[in-house]
Amino acid sequence: MSEKMTCMSFGQLMDWVLTEHKEKGTVFGVHRAYQADTAKDMEIFGRNLETPIGPAAGPNTQLAQNIVASYYAGARFFELKTVQKMDGDELAACINRPCILAEDECYNCEWSTELYVPQAMGEYIKAWFILHVMAKEFGLGGTDGFQFNISVGYDLAGIKEEKIDTFINCMKEARDTEVFKECRTWLLDHVDQFEHVTKEDIEAIPSEICNSATISTLHGCPPNEIESIANHLYKEKHLNTFIKCNPTLLGYEFARKTMDEMGYDYMAFGDFHFLDDLQYKDAVPMFKRLQALADQLGLAFGVKITNTFPVDVTRNELPSEEMYMSGKALFPLSISLAAKLSREFDGKLRIAYSGGADFYNIDRIVGCGVWPVTVATTILKTGGYQRFSQMAEKIMADGVKPWDGIDVEALEKLAEDAKKDPRHVKNIKPLPNRKNEEEVPLLNCYFAPCQGGCPIHQDIPEYIGLAGEEKYADALRAILDKNALPFITGTLCAHNCMYKCTRNFYDESVNIRGTKLLAAENGYDEVIGEIRAGESNGKKVAIVGGGPAGIAAAYFLARAGASVTIFEKEAKLGGVIRYVIPGFRIPETTIDKDVSFIEKMGVEIRTNTEITSVADVKAQGYDAVIVATGANKPGTLKLEKGETVNALKFLADFKSNDGKVDLGKNVVVIGGGNTAMDTARAAKRTEGVEHVYLVYRRTKRYMPAAEEELLEVLEEGVEFKELLSPVSLENGTLICRKMELGTMDASGRAGVTETDEMVEVPADTVIVAVGEKVPAEFYEANGINVNERGKAKLDQETLETSVKDVYLAGDSARGAATIVEAIRDAQLVAKAILGREVVSDRAVTGTETECYEKKGVLKEEKDAAKESARCLSCSKVCENCVDVCPNRANISVKVPGMEMAQVIHVDYMCNECGNCRTFCPYASAPYKDKFTLFAKPEDMDDSTNDGFAVLNADTKECRVRFLGNVTECKADDPEDKVPGGIRALICAVIDDYSYLLFK
């Protein structure tokens, strides 16, 4: 039914919970249950509470199953999704979808419940019953250890409307509601299904569900309106009441300055909401009046800090004009407002908190006396609801002391620390694309994104695991299967694998490159003795150039039994790695280790030998010639006046002369790539240099250099001169034109335009790092056809040139690229020459249990003894889409006969929020692209998804859409035209997951 959610009956929910828990040990896909220590209970609103955390009003409290999953993982305080007078289809039609983007800081463009208010009430009451049953049946805690808090909005007139008034009354006392009676009756009728829950337990489930409310108001709601709502809830409804505050109470200047200083300067917001919203000078006296009223009535008053923060859509983040920011960027604003109000009220104002809380800060928040704490962004990320377990364990390890006020100084310290905390400061560069280029398949979709992101598809989870067991030699063997340069890549690799690592959505990537080097260093002595050439295959191959591509090609060919000779014009192999990249980046001994592998294989190495004629080499009896000379033609940048120095020439001089190069006092480096960073760092180390300036026409955020290299340059004192375009060098001064950033495109890269302003930068020497070119003249001289850009015309599958049996590899083939791409080229060429594969894939190792134990657990590298403890082994178990779906609409299904679990999408549970799209490692959206279970055949008409609706479960008759074609199918009929894998999946759902079938 597209974005329309359908509420399950209480009977289906209970069948799902009990059956899944009994057969699979999970509840709505959550694997680890949190068992509360009832001796550590705290109290709020006169009721017990086992942990002071839970889901915030939002996507994670909209449906009963969301609340159940949260509870199972450790949540105990539930801020139910806001209800208001606009609801159901009317409200859903106003929400643009997808409506959630939680990749880094979170944005959304949704608001209150998309259900009709009576449906929302039904979901909350059903969840209330299920939690009572689970607490006793599964031994998770006391049946009085959790609380529901209603969230109502957005104005007094709406709250007084009959449906909202009825909602409030029924949530206070639900005994006479039909849904309460239905739930109670079902439990009593099925009491024999329980091992620990008795008839008396069911009859004792209280009907007084909520005794507290949070007031949620729209931006711009006047203070007298807010106060009138609170008065109504106090005087007419006798509810403990908290008012949800907006971050705008801090004032525009504070918010803008804080966001800019923390790297969120791209975040666009004006002062409109700050001027239109509740003002601080009005809020404080209102809060004091309401506190006095609450005291008079014997009720609690407090504030909820904070609502989300409205910002403009500027980069097509979501299909809306305005969106609401939360998560890591909201935390410094929300916690600052909490500190400000706490100081104002001398710590006596009760504060409930939501705004960027997560595992890393939640103990400090609660320790200050600020609780309960509700979260949304952190549980929308990978690990999902399971993240509650780690948060609950951390907070409750020593218990939470009874509330007697807020530690204002500690809270102020937390607010100041937040502004500098790396977990909340924006990365210096935009996030890289975490997705693979392929679309998600209907079946067998688990894979390791790190492996997919690696040009040579190294078996990364396998060698990470072996290194974790300290089997370093075995780990190195696994690396050497596909990687001829473990030492060099373990030191210098551009590590696209780490950008793709799912762990980035938790905390930081697994240190794949570092683990590779660890394995190489510790496994080398054992493995080097085993290295030898393969049995001779009769092939004789010449390689021109002994850089990374040449060494790697020699490795794969010799290992497969070819006779290989490398011709290198320099005195040693290594190319740019040895002769250009500074020694502070990589020592020569590291390069020597990788060369030793081909030396052990008997590769003939002829150094100090420059080749000008490929034909002459081939005439020496070689079956094939590989040209791997690199992109060695210097790139240039012409100034109107003055001469520049090429970066590679400078780096080579720097290295050969131990840094003794005459550059003068002031050096300007032009460029923003990794070569420019190496150049700037080398110049900083050069004798006599006092200042090094890095000139770039955009800001550092848009430099192509890796983030770690940018940070190293900053740490070493290189001075960035951003938004400058060089014009001329005159009399020791580089004259530049000032540039301005324009609007951002969909990729997040800002355009740039010239201004009339000129800027001068002191410059005794200007070094240009603007990219190198392939040696087109060499190609043409050897009869190799080139295109209009001077690059050789190649067979992209084999890298063979227009000259038969002459191949290119590395930078020679494609222009400046990475080391690991050179290794990939070496594999392709070796395969083409030998006519067979030269590498193989390793079997996926590890257990599902080990994978699930790591899910939902945040752990940075500094906190892990081994990186294997952080590797999620995604090729064994991925399930990102399962984890992050608030509604649990993506389900992992075990299919008999299939090694890998399958993922199906459940249409009737989905509102197309799009969260699974963000975290799926494929270039896909699981809610649209995975095989989909529909509640009934008619629902298929409202969707384009491939999927099925069960017509008769007993006979396994279904309606199926496959590759866009709709057909009737008998899933257990081997003669049916629907593919066997799809039919097996359907049968597994019917036979083993019957609780998914809508009743």
N, C-alpha and C positions, 0 to 999 in steps of 0.2 A: 504493500500500500504506500509505496514511496516513503515520504518523511513522517507519515502518521503512525504513531505508536499505538499498539493495542494492548490493553491491560490484561494480564493473565488472571484466571480465576484463582481463588485461594487454594482450591484443590490441586490445580496444576502446579502452583508454586510449591506447595508442601510436597507433592510427589517428586518434583524436581530436586528439592533440597534433600529429602530423605534418601532417594534413590542414588543421586550422585554421590552423596557422602558415604553411603554404604558400599557402593560398587567401585568408586574411584578415589575416595578419601578427600574429596574436594567439595567446595560449595560455590556454585557459579564461577567455576574456574579458579578460585583462590585455593592455593595448595597448603598453606600453613595457617593453622588456627592459632589465635592468641587466647591463652587461658589466663584469666585475670586472677590476681591474688586478692580475695575479698577482704583480707586483713588490712589492705592498703586503700580501701575505699575513701573517697572524699565526699564532701557534701556541697550542693548548691541548690538553691530554691527549695530547701527543706527535703531534698531527695538525695539518695546515694548516687555516686558516680565512680565507676571503676577505673576509667582513664579520662583525662580532661581533653581528649581530642576526638575529632570526627570530621565528617564531610561538611563543607559549607553549603549554604543554599545555592543550588545550581544544578548542573547536569548529573552530579553524583548523588542527589537525593530526590530525583524526579519519579523514579519507579521503585516498587517494593524490592526488586532484586538488587538494585543499587545499594539500598540501605542494608540489606542482608549481607551482601558481599563485604561491605565496610565493617560491619559488626564482627563477622567471622575473622577478619584480619586484625582487629584491635580497636576499632572506633567504638566510642560509647556515648558521645554527645552528637546528636544529629540535628543540624539546622535544616529543616525541611524546605524544599524549594518554594519560593515565594508564590503566594496566590494573590490575585487581584481581580477586579471586575471583568477585565478582558481576558478571555481564556479560550481554550479549544481551537477550533478551526479559524476563528477570527484572529487570534493571536499568532497561531502557526503561520498564517498567510503573511504576516508582517516580518517574519524572520527570514533573512537571506541565508542560503546555505551553499557551502559549508559555513558553519557559524563558530567554529573553534579552531584556533591555531596555537598550539602549545609547544612548538619546537624549541623555543628558548624562553624569553619572557612570553607570557601568554596573552592572547587577544581573543575576544569573543564579541559577537553581535547578537546574542540572545538575551532574554530577560527572565520573565516569570514562567511558571509552569505552562507547558503546551497542552496539557490535559484540560478537560473541563474541571472546574473546581470540585464537584462531587466525585469525579474520578480520582483526582489528586488525594482527596480525603480517604477514599477507599484504599489507595496504594499505601498511605501512611498507616492506616489501621491494620491492613493485612501484614505489613512489615512489623508492626507492634506485636502482633500475635506470634509471628514466626520467631522473632528474637527471644521472646519468653520461652518458647519451646526449645530453641537451639541452646539457650543458656543451660537448661537442665539436661536435655537429651545428650548433648555433646560435651558437657562439663566445661563450659566456657566461662562461667562466672555465676554471680547471683542473678536471679530473675528481676531484681530491683537495681541492677548496676548500670543502667543506661537511661538516657533521657532524650525525649523529643522536644524540639523547640520550633514553634511555628513562626514563619516569616510572612508578614502581611503588608500590603501596600495598595495603592500608592498615595491615596488621599482619604480623608475622613468620609466623604460621601460614598466612595467606593467600598470602604470597609463596613459602612452601615448598610450597604445593599444586602438584600435577603440572603443571597448565596454565600457571601463572605461572612455575614453574621452567623448564618447556620454553620458554616465551616468552623468558625471559632468556637461556637457553643458545643458542637459535636466533638471537636478535638479536646475540649475540656472534659466533657462527659459523653462517652460514645455508646453507653449501654443500650440506648434505644435505637441506634442506627441499624439499618438492615445489614450492612457489611460486618458490623461487630457480631451480630447474631449469626450470620453465615459462618464466620470464622470459628466462633465458639462451637457451633453445632458440628461443623466438619471435624474439628479436633475430638470432640466427644464421641462422634460416630466412628472415628478411626483410632481410638486410644490404644487398641490392640497392636498398632504398628510401632509403638514406642517401647523402648526398653527401660527408660528411666522416668518418663513423664507419666503422671497418674491423672485420673479423673479429677482428683482434688486440686492438682496443680493447674489444670485447665480452668476449673471453676474459679480459681484464685487470681487469674489474670485480671489486673485492674482495668476498669473502664475509664478512669481519669487519666487520659493520655498526656496532655500537656498542661503545665501550669506556668508556662513562660512564653513570651513572644518577643520577636525582634521586629521593629518597625523599619521597613524598607521604603524609602521615598525616592521619587524621581529627582534628578538634578533640577534645581530651580524651585523646589518646594519651599514656600515661605516658612519662617520659624513658627508663626502662630498656628499654621496648619499642622506642623510636626507636633507641637505641644498639645494641640487639641486631640490628635490621634492617641498620644500617650495618656492624656486625661481619660479618654474613652476606655482605653484598655485597663487602666487602673480602676476607675470608678464604676464602670459598667460591667467589665469582664473579670476584674479582680485577678489580673495576670501580672506576674513579675515581668517587667518590661525593660528591654534594652533598645536604644536608638542607634541604628546603623549610621555612622558618620561617613562623610565623603572626604577623600584626601584634599579636596579643595579648601578645607578649613585652614590649611597651612599657608595659603596665599600663593598667588602666581609666581612671585619672584623667587620664593623658596623652592617651589617645585621645578621651575625652569633651571635655576642655578644647580640644583642637585642633579637633575637628569643630565645636564650638559657636562658637569664635572665627572659623572660616572660613565660617560661614553654614550649616553642615549640622546645625543644632540640631534639625531635624525628624527626623533619622536616629535610629531607636530601637534601642538595644542595651543589655543589662544587663551585669552583671559576671560572669555565669555562665561564659562561655568564658574570660574572663581568669583566673578562679580555677581552672578545670578544665584549661586548656591547659598546655603546657610553660612553666615559670617561668624567668625570666632567670637567677636564682641557680643553677638546675640546668643551664641550657643552656650557660653559659660553661665550667664544668669538663668537661662532656661534649664540647664542641667541642675542647677542648684534648687530651683523651684520644684522640679520633678523629684529630686532626691528627698526634699522635705515632704512632698506628698506621699512618696513611697514609704518613708519612715512612719508617717502618720497612719497609713493603712496596713502597716506590717508586711509590706512587700519589698521586693528588691528592685533597685534601679541601677542601670549601668549603660555603658555605650558599647557598641560593636565597632571595632576599628579594623578595617574600613571597608567601604564599598570599593568596587573597581574604579579605574581612572579613565575618563573619556579622552581619546586621542583621535586624530584624523587618520583616515586610510590614505596613504600616499604611495604605496608600492604594490597595490593590488593584493594586500595581505588577505583580505576577506572581501566578499562582494557586498560592500556597504560603504557609506560615506564616513561613518563614524564607528568606532569600535571601542571596546573597554579593555584596558590593560590590567594585568595582574601578574602574580608570580615574582620572579627575582627582581624585576625593576620596581615593583610596587612596594616591596619590603622596606626600603629606606624611607619612603614617604609615610607608610602606615605606622611603622615603629616610631618614627619621629613625632607623629601626631599623638601616639599613645604616650610618649615621654612628655610632650608639651602639656597635655591635659593632666597627666599625673602630677607634674610640678604645680600646675594651677590649683589642683585639689589636694595637694600635700599627700598624695598617695591614697586618698580615701575614696576615690571614685572607682567603682568596679568596672573593669574593662574585659570584655570578651574580644578575642582577636582573630582576624583573618586578613591576610595580605602578604603572601610570599613566605609563609611559614613552611619549613621542611625539616628533615632529619637533622640538618646541621645547625639550625638555630632554635629548634622548638624547646630544647631543654633550658636555654637561656631565657626564652620568653616566659615559660611557665615558672622558672626560678625567680623571676622578678615579681611574681604574683599576678601575672596577666594570664588568665584562663577562665573559661574553656577556650581552646584554640581549634578553629576549623580550617580545613585546607581544601583546595581545588586543584591548582596547577600541578602540584607535585604528584597527585594521584591520577592526573591525566597523562602523565608520561609513562614510559616503559616501566614495567613492574606494577603499575596501576594500584589497585586497592591493597595489594600485598605490602606496599610501603608503610601502611599503618602499623604493621607488626613491629618493624624496627623502631619506629617513633615511640610506640607504646612501651616497648622494652626499655628504651633509653630513659624515658621520663619516669617510669614506675620502678626503676631499679632501686631507688632510695625512697620512693613514695613522694607524694605532694603534700606539703604542710597545709593545714587549714588556713583559709584566707583571712588575713588580718591587716590587709593593706598592701600597697605596691611599694617595692624597693625602688624609689625614684632615681637614685644615683645609678643603680645597676641598669635601669632601663635607659637612662640617658647615655650611659656608656655603650650599651648595645646599639642605640640609634646612631651614635657617632661611628662605631666600628662598622656598621652596615654600609656606610658610604665608601669605605675602602676595602671591604671584603671582596676578594676575587670571585667569590661565588655569586656576587650581586653586581659587581662592576661589569659592564659590557665588554666583550672581547674586543681587542684592538682592531680586528678585521671582521668582516661579515662572515656568518657561518658558511662553511662550504656545503655543497650539495651532498647530502648523506645518501641519496638514492642511487640504486643501480639503474642502468639504462633500459633494462628489460621489463616487460610487463609480467605481472604475477600470473603464474599458471593456475588453472582450476585445481589441479592435483599436485602433490609433492612440491610444495613451495618453499620448504625450509632450506636456507643456505646461509653461509657466513658472509655478511656484507664486507668484512675485511678481505676475504678471499676474492669476492667478486670485484672489489675495488683495486686489487693488485693486478697490474698488467700481466704478470706471469702466474696468477692464481695459485700462489703458494699455499700449502696446507697449514695455514696459520694456527687454527685451534689445536692441531695435533702437536706442532712443535712447542706451542705455549704450554700445553699439558705436560709434555715430556720434560721441559725445562723446570716446570713446577715440581716434578718428582726428582729433580736434580739428575736426570738422565741426559746429561748435556751432550754426550757423544751421539745418542740416539736422536736427540733434537737436531744436532748439526747434520746428521745423515738425512733427516727429513727435509731440512732446508736445502741441502745440496742436490736433492732430487731435481729441483727446478731452478735453483739460484746458484749461479757459478761464482758469485761475489759476496759471500756472507759477511765478510769483514767490512768491505767498502759500503755495502748497503746497510749493514748494521750501524754504520757511523753517519752516512750521508744521505741515505734514501729519502726521497720526498714524502714517503709514507702516506700515500693516498689511502692505504689500508686503515690507518689510524683515523683519518677523517670519516671513514665509513663506519667505524666501530660503533655498535649499538650502545656501548658503555658511555658514549658521549651524552646520551640522553639521561643517564644517571648522574655522572659526575665528570669524569674525564676518560679519554680513551685508554684501553689497555696499552701499555708501553710495548708495542709489538717490535719496533725497531730496536729498542734497548734489550729486549729479551733475545732477539736474534744475535746481537753482539755478545751477550752473556753466554749463549750456547756455543757460539763460535770460539770464544776465548777459552772456555772451559772444556770444550770437546775436541779441540784441534789436535792436541798431542796424540790422542787415541785414534782419531779418524785419519790423520795424514798418512799414517802407516798403511792404511787400507787402500789408498787412492792408487789406481792404476788404469792404464788404457784398456779399452774393450778389445775383444778379439777382432783381429784385422778383417775389415770388410772390403779391402781393396781400393777404397777411395783415397785420392790424394788431393788435398785442398790447401790453397794459399790464402792467407789473410793479410791484407795490406792495412796496417794500423794496429797498434797494440794498446788502445784505450779500452774502456769497459766493454764495448761491443765486440772488439777483436778478441779479447781474453775470453769472454763468455762463449763466443762462437767456437773458439778452439777447444774449450772445455767440453761442450756438448758433442762436438764432432769426434774428439779423441776418445771420450768415454764410450762412444758408440763404435769405435774401432777404425776411424779414419786416420790417415797419416796427415799431420797438420804442420804447416810452417807459418810463422808470423814474421812479417817484415815490418820493422819499426825504425823510423828515422832518428829517434832519440836514443840515448844510451841505455835506457831502461823502459820496461813496459809500464803503462799506467795512464799515459796521455794527459789530459787536462787534470785528472785527479792528482797525478804526481807533480806535474810541472806548473800548474796554475793555482789550484785551490790551496789556500794558505795552510801551513803546517799546524796552526792552532785549531784548524778544523779537523784535520786528519793527519796522523803521523805516517811517515814512509813505511815503517814496520808493518802497519796495518795493510797497506797496499801489497807489500811483499808476501804476506800470508796468502792472499788470494792468488797471486801469481804462482805460488808454490804448488797449487793444485794442478795446474797444467804442466808445470815442470815435472811433477811426479808421473804424469801421464806420458811423458816423453815428447811433448810438443817441441819442435825445433824453433828456437827463437833467434832471429837474426836482427840484432840491434844496429844502430848507426847505419841503417840501410834505407835510403829514400827511394821510393818507386815512382817513376814517372809514366811508365808504359805498362798497362795491364796485359796487353797482348804479349809483351816480352816475358812476363811472369808465367802466363798461361802456357807459353811455348816451352817452358821447362818441364812439361809433363803433368801439370796439374789438371785435374778433372774440373775443378771449379775455382773461381777466385772471388773472395769476399772483400769488398772495399769498405773499410771501417775507419776512415781518416777523420771523421768528425766534421763539425761545421766550423772550419778553421779560417774562414774569410772574415776579417774584422768588420763589425758593424760601425757605422759612422753617423755623426750628427754634425752637420755643417752650421756654424754660426755666421752671422753677418760679418763679424770681425773676430780675429783671434783663432788660435789652434787648440785643439783638444787632444787628449791622450786616450787611446783605447784601453778599456778596463783589463782585458786579458793580457795585453802587453805589460801593463803596470803590474798585474799580479804575478806574472812570470818573472819580471825584474825583481820584484819584492822578494819572491821566494829564492831566486838564485843568488841574490845579494844579501840575504839575511836582514832584509828591511832597510838596508842602506841605499835609499833612493832619494835623490834631490827633488823635493816637491815644493819647498818653501814653507811658510808658516800656515797659510790658509789654503785648504784644499776643498774643492767642490766636486761632489760626485753626482752625476746626472743619471737618474734611472730609479726604478722601484722594484726590480726583481731581486732574486737571490744573489746574482752576480754583483749587483750594486751594493748589497749588504756586505758581502765579502770584501769588496773594494773599500768601502767606508771603514770597516774594521781594520783592514790592513793599513790603510792610510793613517788611521789613528795611532798605529803602532810604529809608524815610520819616523825615523830620527828627524828632529827639527820641526815637525808638524805640531802646531798648537790648536788649530781649529779644523774640524772636518764638517762640512755642510752637505746635507743630502737634499738635492733639489728635485721636486716632482710636481707635475702639473695638477695633480689632484691631492687629496689628503692621504695620510698614511693608511687610513682605512681601506683605500682602494688600490694600494700598491699590490702588485702580484706576488711579492715576496711572502714566504711562509711566516706565519705569526711568530713562531719561536725565534726566527732570525730577526724580525723587526724588534722584538723585545730585547734581544742580545745587543743590537745596535743602540737602542735607547739606553740600556744599562751602561754601555761603555762611553756614553757622553757624546755621541754623534748628534749634531744639531740639525733638526729637520726644518727645511724651508719649504713649506707646503704651498700649493696653489701658485707655483711659479713656472713660467715657460722661458727657457734661456733664449736670449737674442744675440748678445755679443759679449766678447771678452776684451776689455780695454783698460790698460794701465792698472793691472792688478784688481780689477773689479768685473764681476760677471753681472751684466745688466739683464734683468728678466722682466717679462710682462706678467702682471698680476692676473690670475684667473679666478673665475667664480664657479662654484658648483651649481649645476642646474637640477632639474627634477630627476628622480631616480626611475630607471626602467624596471621591468618586472623581475630582473635578476638582482636588483638591489644596487646596481652600479649607477652612480650619479654621472650625468653629463657635465660638460665643462665648457665655459665660454670665456672669451678674452675680454679684458677691460682696457681702459686707456692708461691705467696706473702702471708705472715702472718701478721696480725695486732693485737695489744694488746689493750684491753679496760679495764680500772680500774673497779674492781668488788669485792665488799665485799659480795654481795648477787646476785645470778642469779635466776630470776623468769621465769618460762617457761609457756607460754600461747599457747599451741599447740593443743587445742581441747580435748574434753572429750569423753568418750566412754559409750555405754549402758552397763547396769549390766548383762552381759551374764550369769554369774554364778547364779544370782537370777532367771533368766528365766529357766535355765536348772534344777535348784532345784525344780521348780514348774511345771515341765513337759512341758514347752513351747519349742517347737523346734526352733533352731536357725540355721542360715547359717554359712558359713565358716568364716565370719567376726564377728560372735557373735551377729548379729542382729536377732531379732525374725522373723520367717516366718509369714507373715500376708496376709490376704485377703485385697488387697489394696482398695477395695470399702467400706469395713466395719471396717477394722483394727482389725478384730477378729483374735485371735491367733489359734494355733493348738489345744488348749484346748477350748472346747465348752463354749460359753458365757463368755469367758475371753478376754478382749480387751486391747489394748495399745493406748495411746494418748500422743501427744507432743514429747519431745526428747526421751522418752522411745521407741517410735515407729520407729523413723527415724534417731536417732542421733541428735546432736546439731542442732537446728533450731531456728526460730524466735517465738516471742510471738504470733503473729497473725496466724502463722502456727499451733501453739498449739490449738488456738481457732477453726481453721478449722477442726483439728482432733476431737475436742470435738463435733463439729456439726455432723461429720460423724458417730461417735460412738453413739451419742444420737439417730440419725436417725435409725441406725441399730438395736438398742435395742428396740426402740418404734415402728419400722416398719412404720414410716411416717416422713414427713419433719418437721423440728423443726424451720425453718426460712422461710421467704417469701420475694419476691421482691416488692419494692414500684413502683408505677406508675411514669413515667418520668414527671417532672413538668417544669414550665417555658414556655416562648413563643419564637417563632422563632425570632420575632422582637428584643427581649432582647439579643438573641444570636448574631445576626448580628451587633448589636450596639457595641459589644465588639471586633469583628473581626478587625484585623489590628491596634489595639490600644495597644501600649506597656505601661505597668504600673506595676512597681515593688511593692512589699508588702508595703514598707515604704510610697508609694504614694497613697495607697488605704485605705479608711476608713474601709472597710470590704473586706474580701477575696471573698465574693460573687460577688463583682464588678469585680473581675479578673477571676472567674471561667467561662469557655467558654461553659459549659453545653453541652458537646460533644454528650451525648446520645440524645439530642434534635436535634442538628444540628452539624454535623462534617464538612464535605466538605473540609477537608484539601487538598485533591487531586484537588478539584476545585480551591481553592485559589492559590495553588503554581504552577499550570501549566502556563508557560509563554505564551503558544499559545491558552489557554482557551479550551483545548481539552477534559476536563472532565466537564460534565454538570450536574447540579442538575435539576431533572425533577419531577414535581408534578404529581402523577398518581391518578386519581379519585378512591376513595375507599381504598386507602392506606394511613395510618396515617403518615408514614415516607416518606420523599422525597427519590427518587432513584437517583443513579449516573450512567450515561452512559459515555462511552469513544467514542470520535469522531475520527475515524481513519485518515481521510484526513487532520486533523489539527495537527497531532502529528509527531514529529521527534525522538521520543524515547530517549529524553534526560535523562529520569529516575528520574526526580526531584520528581514526585509524589510518587515513590517507597520509597524515604527517609522518607516522612512525613505521609504516610499511617500508621495508628496504627496497622494494621494487618501485618502478615509476607507475604506480597504480594506487587505486583506492579500493581496499577490500570490500567496503560496503556497496560498491558497484561492480567489482570485478571477480569476487569469489563466488563459487557455486552457492546458490541461495535457496533456503527453505521458505516457502510461502505458506501462510496459514490456510489459505484456500485458493482454488484455481483462479477465481476472479481477481485476486490480488496480483497475479502475474500480469494482468492487463495494464496495471498502473506502473509497471517496471519494465526495464529492458534487460535486467540481469538474466544471465543463464541460471537455471535453477529448477526446482520441482515443487509440486504440491501433491500431497498424498491423497489419493481418491479412496483407497481402501487399504488399510494397513494390513489386514489379514491376508489379502491376496497380493499385496505389494503392487497394486495398480496405481500409477501416478501420471500426472501430466508433467512433461519435461520440456524445458527450453534448452537446447544445446546448440551452440554456434548460431544462435538467433532463430533456429527452427523449432517450432512447437510440435510435439508429438505425444501420443499416448504411449505409455511404457509399462511393461511388466518387469519390475526390477530384478526378479529372480529368474528370469527366462534367459538362458545363455544365447538364445537365437534372436533376442531383441536387438534392434539396430543401434540402440544407444550404447556407446562404448562400455566395455566391461568394468573399467575403473570407476566410471560414474555410477553404474548400476550397483557396484559393490559399496560405494559410499552411501547411496540411497538405502540399501538394505541394512547397513550398519546403523543408520539413523533410526529406521523403523524397529529393528530388533534390539538394539542396545542403548538407544537414546530416545525411547518413546516419549519421555517427558517433554521433549522438544515439540512434539506434535500438538498444535493448538487445540485446546478443548473448550 
